[in-house]
Amino acid sequence: MRGPRGQWFARRFGRVPHTVVNRMDGGYVENLIQAGAIHGGVHFHVHRPESPQIHGLLRPVAVLFLALAAVALIVSDLGRRRPGPAWTVAACLLVVAAYLGVAHVRARRGRRGVFSERQLDIAATQLAGRLRTMYDREERLSRVHDPIPLRVRWSEGDPELVDHWENISRDSGQIPDIEGEFAEINEVYKRIPSRRLVVLGPPGGGKSALALRFARQALKGSPVPVIFPLASWDPRQQGLWQWAAALVSDRHPSLAARGAQRRAIAQALLETGRILPVLDGFDEIPTVTQATALAEFNASLGRDACFVLTSRSTAFEQAVAQSDVLTATAVVELERLTVDQLAEYLPRTSRKVKSGEGTLTTWDPVLARLGEEDGQARHVRRALSTPLMVGLARAAYSDTRADPMELLDPRQFPDSSAIEAHLFDRFIPSVYGGALADRTWEAEQAGIWLRFLARHVRAGGRRSWSGGGWTRRHPGGSAGWLSCR
């Protein structure tokens, strides 16, 4: 049985707990799934919307009732020569009614978004402090700086996807150099007069990691950079900024005690430019609505609006072809990794070993072959051309005693797709095979569940997981989902 009746039956007769408590310890949201006990990351849960009409009527009705009760007590006591206890009770009722009346007025002002500059500044400061902790934790879990960031580079995007530079430069005549690499993202962003940037790239190209890096560095100033994972936005159900305000409200309950007031504060922070939206994963919006979503987003931008948006290249190209370019927005595209970038990074992730030629790492013989032009070397270069696959290769070989030279065996891996599939298969055993403090599942169990969840997502079931929510989880808990962003 499905639906509420099925849920009641399961609770009544099945071995299902009546209460499920999900702990939220922070983290950066991505396309990950809750399954079992989640000890970290951010938990998305679809709440029942509050009914402001009902809550808004409770206080006025209570005030009216108390006032009428006080009047009734006073009238009943008018015939006495001296004021009796009824007058005392009436006075108390009037005091309570006055208190509720003032609280009602303040609550209405909060729901209407009437906040002072000081209130909004305090809220922005609190939000920045919370995000700093979340972003630091996420960078630590993703091992971006262990030992160094992978030096991903980008170049200017296709001119057909970019607005006129006169619009981007705000008629200043400046055409800045916007090419750069991973550590320079904030500097490049500041060169853009309009402060609007789209980052494109292939699957696994490092877009989300770059967005996280940008947001963490941008916290040193203002406005407050907030990462919004667009995978959880359905344009058919809700406008972009209403969704964004609700997301900030749900994820940061410390902004205000009541949900309606939190949403109003979040909306005010967005409208006044105190939040810098970092919109991650445009390609994860339902395909049929991407062009409409792009047009709606474009129409919602005021002159001073700033943002960063990431997307897979093909999805953004198709949306622009059906809609229009984003006004006054620069576009860059992440490049595929070169052998030189791999040689700079991979040896530093693995231990040194002695050989007849001195001290080497397990990656040195592989990298020496990658400079050749034989077919197998091309397959490996192609497979390791994105940060995602390099991260998987690191987990499979740098963190274990396995030998990466096997990747150069054409009998095992006849093409780059076979190499990629192998690295995905090795990821779960390499992560769950270690001595993890909070490991509750074995590698085989985790693999079964993750394959099931992957099939569900591929079949279009991503948004149907409203009961468990969508969570990003670092490897090592009861369930982890490797994002191919």
N, C-alpha and C positions, 0 to 999 in steps of 0.2 A: 504493500500500500504506500501511496505517496501523499504528499500534502500534510496539512495539520492533523488529519485523522491518523495517518500512518505514523507520524511522529509521536502522537499520544499513545498509540498502541505499542510502539517500541519502548517508550519510557515505562509503560504500565507492565508489560510482560517480558520485555527483553532485558539483557544485561547491559543497559546503557545508563550512564550516570545522569541524574536529573539536572545537574549543574555542571557546566563546562567553563572553566576559568582560563583565559588566555592572557599570559603576561606579556607586556610590551616594554622592551628594554631599550628601544631606540634602534637606529640603523637607517639605511637609505633604501627606499622602496624600489623594488624591481619586480620582474615577473616570476615570483617564486610562490610556492604553494604550501599551505599549512597542512601537515599530516602528522598526527600524533602530538607529542609534547614539544612545544617550541620554546626554546630558552633564550632566544635573541632575535634581533631583527624587528621589523615593524609589521604589525598585524593589521590588515585591512578587514573591517567587518561592516557589512551593510546594516546600518541601524534603521529601525523604524523611525520615520520622520516625526518630530515633535508636532503637536497641534497647538500653534500659538493662539488660535482662536479660543480653545478651551482654557488654556493657561491664562490668557489675557482677560477672560471673563471672571475667573475665580476671585481675584482681589476686589474688583468693583462690587461684585455681589456680596462678598463678605463685609466690605465697608458699609454698604447700604443696610445689610441685615443688622450689623452692630449699632449703626446710628438709629435705626428704627427701634431696636430693643432699648436703647438708652432713652429715647423719647418716651417710649411706652412706660418705662419705670418712673420717669420724672412725672408724667401725667398722672399715673396711679398714686403718686405720693403728694400731689398738690393740695389735697384736702387737709393735710396735717399742719399743725402749727410750727413744728420744728422739722427740719430735714431729717429723714430717717436713713437707714442703711441703703435704701434704693438709690439715693442720690450718690452715694459712694460707688456703688456698682455701676451706675450710669456714667459717672466720671471715668472710671476705668475702661468701660466699653468705648467711650469717645476717644480716649488716649490710644487704645489699640486700633480703632478705626482710622485715626489720623496717621498712625505709623504705617498701616497697610496702604493708605492712600498715597503717602509719600513714596513708599516702595514701588507702588504701581506706576507712578509718574516716572520714576527713575528707570524702571524696567522698560517702559514704552520708549523712553529716550534712547536706551541702549539698543532696542530692536530697530529703531529708526536710524541708527548709525550716527547719533549726535554725540561726538566725542571731541574733547579738547585736543589741541596739538600735543600737550604734555601727556595725556593719556595714550595717544597713539605712539609717541616717542618711547614711552615706558614699555608698551606692548612690543614694539619692534626690537627693543634691547633684550627683552626676555626671550623673544623668538630667536634672536641671533645666538644667545647663550645656549639654548637648547640645541640648535642646529650645529653649533660648533662641536658639541659632544658627539652628536650623531655622525657627522661627517668624519671626524677624527677616527671614530670606531670603525666606520666603513672602510676608510683608507687602510687602516691597520689590518682588517680582515682580508681585504683584497690583495694585500702584499704589494701595493703599488710601489712603495719605497724600499722593498726588500729584494735586492740590495739597492737598486736604483730604478727609477721609472724607465720603462721601455720608450725609446726616443721616437715616438710616432710623429710623422711630419704631415703637413697638409699644404695644399696649393689653392689658388683661387678657383671658384666653381665655374661651371659652364655659364658663359655670358647670357644665354637664353633664360637662365634661372634667376638672374640678378636684375634688380631695378637699376635705373639710370644713376650713375655716380653723382650727378648733380643733386639728385634727391637724397642719396646717402650722405653726401658731404654737407647737406643743408646750405647749398649755394656758397660754400666757403672756398670752392675751387680745389680743395685738398683731395688727392687720390693716394691714400696711404698704402704702404706695402703690408698686406695682410697674410703673407705666407709665414710659416713658422713651425715650431715643434712643441711637443707636449708641455714643457715647462714654461712656454711663452704665451700660453693661451690668454691670460689676463692682460698682459701687455698688448697683445694684438687687439683684443677687444676694445681697449681704451683708445686705440688709434682710429676706431670707427666713429665718426662724428655723431651718427644717429644712435649709437649703442644698440644696434640690432644685428644679430648674427645667426645664420643657419649653418650647422655643421653636418655635412653629409658624409657617407662612407658605406663600405660593404658590410654584410653581416659579420659580426665579430670584429669590426674594424677599430673598436676602442672608443666609440662615441660616448657611451655612458661613463666610462672611466674619465674621459676628458671633461664631461659635464660635472662630475664630482670634484675633479681637481679645480675647475674654474670656480665652483660654488665655495669650496673651502677657502681658496685664496681671496675671493671677493668678500668674505666675512670680515676681512680686516678693515673694510670701509662701509659705505652705505650706497644704495639701499641693501636690504637683507636678501641674499640669494636663496630662493626656495626651489628645490627640485620637485617638479610635478611629473610623475610617470604617466604619460598619456594613455598607457594601456588600460587604465581604469576609467577613462572618460568615454562615454558613449554620446556623441553629439545629438543622437535622436532622442535622448532622454533629458538632457540638461545643457544649458549654455556653458561656455568654457569658463567664464569667470565666476559664475555661481558654483560650478563644480570645484573650481580651485579654492574658493572661499570655504566651501564645505569641507574640503580635504584638509586645509590648514586648521580649521576648527576641530575636526575629529582627531587629528594627530597631535594637537597641542592644547589639551584641556586646561592648562594653566593660564591661558589667556583670559578666561572669565569662568565664573561658576556655572552659568546657564548656557545651554547650547545655542539658543537664539542670539544671545549677546556675543558669544564667541564668533559666530558667523558674521555678525554685524561688524565686529572689530576686524576680522580677517578681510571682509569686503572693503572696509575703510582703508586698511593697510595697502591693499591692491590699488584702490582708486587714487590714493594720494601719492603713489609712487614709492612707498616705503618698502615694498617687496619687489625684488627683481626676479621675474619668473624664468626658471630654467626648465623648459618644456622638453622632456626626454622621451623620444620614441614616437614621433609622428606616424611612422609606418605601422605602429601597433593599433592605431585607430581602425575600426572596421573599414575595409577597403572601399565599400560602396559609398561611404560618407566622407572620404578623405578630401575630395575636391570641395564639397560643401563646407566641411570643417575649416579648410584653408581660407575660403572666402569669408566665412563668419569671423574667423580670427583676424583677418585683414581689416574687416569693417569695424572691429571693436577697438582698434588701436587709435589712441589720441596722438597728437603731434609729439608729445614728450615721452611716449611709452617706450620702454626698453625691454629687451628679452634676449634669451639664447634658446634656440630650438635645434634638436637633433633628429635625424631621420636617415633611414636607408636611402641611398641615392635614387633607386628606381621608383620608389613610392612617391617621393617628393617631385620627381620629374613628371610623373603621370598626373599628380594633383595640379601642378602648375599648368600643364598642357590643357587641362579641363577648366581651370579657373584663371589665375593670374599670379604674377610674382608678388612677393610680400613687399609692401611699400617701404622704401628707404632701408632695405635690408641687404647686408653683404652676405655672401655665401662662400664657404670654403669646403673642400672635399679632402678627406683623409686619404693618404697614399698607402699603397701596400708596402710592407716591410722589405728591405733589401738584405742581402747577405751581410753587408757591413754592419747593419743594425743588429742582426742576429749575432754576429761575432762580438759585438760590443756587449751584448746582454747575456746570452746563454752561458758562456763560460763562468761568469761571475755568480751564477745561481747554483753551481755545482762544486763539489769538493775536488781538491787537487789530488792527482794520483801520480806515482812515479812510473816512468817509462824509460826505454833505452835512450830517448832523446831529451831526457830531463823531466821536469815537472809539467804535466798537462792536466786537462780535465777531460771528462768523458765526451764532451762536445767538440773538442778540437779536431779529432779525425773526421767527424761528420762535416764540420764547417769547411775543412780543407777540400772535401769532395764537392761541396755545394758550389764552388767556384768553377767547376768543370761544366761542359756543355752536353754531357750524356743525358739520355732520357730520364734515368732514375733521379739524377740530381735535379732536373727540372721539376719532377713530380714533388720532391721534398721541398724545393724552394716555393712552389705553388702552395703546398699545404701549410707551410709555416709563414705565409705572407700576411697574416692578421694577428693582432695581439691575443685574440681568443685562443687560436691554435697554439701559439707560442706558450701561453699559460698552461694549456693542457700538456704540451710537451715537457714543460718544466715539472709539472706534477708527476708525469709518468716516468721521467728519467733523472732529472736533477735531484728529486726528493726520494728516489729509490736507488737500488743497486742495478737496475736494468740498464742495458747497453743500447744507446740510441743508434748505433751503427746498423741495427736490424732494419731501420727505416730505409736503408739503401739496398735492401734485398728485393729485386723485382719479382721474385716468385711469390713472396708474401704480400707485396704491395705493388700491384701492376700500374696503379695510377694514383693521383693525389687524393681522390675520393676515398680510396682504400686506406690511405694513411690517416685521413681525417677520422674515418670511422674507427680505426684502431685507437687513436688518441682519445676519442670519446669513451670507448669501451674501457680503457685503462684508467680513466679518471676516477670512477667510483671506487675500484679496489685500492687505488693509491691513497685516496683520502680516508676511506673507512677502514683501511688496513692498519692505520697507525694507532698509537696509544693515545686516543682522545679521551679527555676527562669526562665528557658528557655523552659518549657514544653509547646509544641504546640499541642500535641496529647493526647487524653484520652487513658486509658489503653486498652479499648476494640478495638479502632482503631489501636493502635500499635500492639496488638496481631494478628489482621487480616492480617496486612501487613507482619509481621514477619513470620507467618505461610506460607503465599504465597511465600516469599523469601526462606524459608527453603525448601519447596517443589521444587522450581526451582533449588536450589543448589544440592539437593539430586538427581535430574534428570540429573545432569551433566552440568548445565548451568552456572557454576561459571565464566568461562572466557568469556562468551558472554556479560557480563555487561561492555562492553568497553565504552559506552557512559557516564554512571553515575560514573563509577569507583568503586573501592573497597575501603572501608573506615573503619577504626576502630573508633567507637564512644562510648563514655562513656554513660551509661544509663541516660536519661533525655533530649535528644534532640529529633528531629523529628523521628529518627529511630535508633535503636540499635540492634546489632546482638550479641547474647551470643555465644562466641566461646567455643567449647567443646574440647579444647586442653588439 
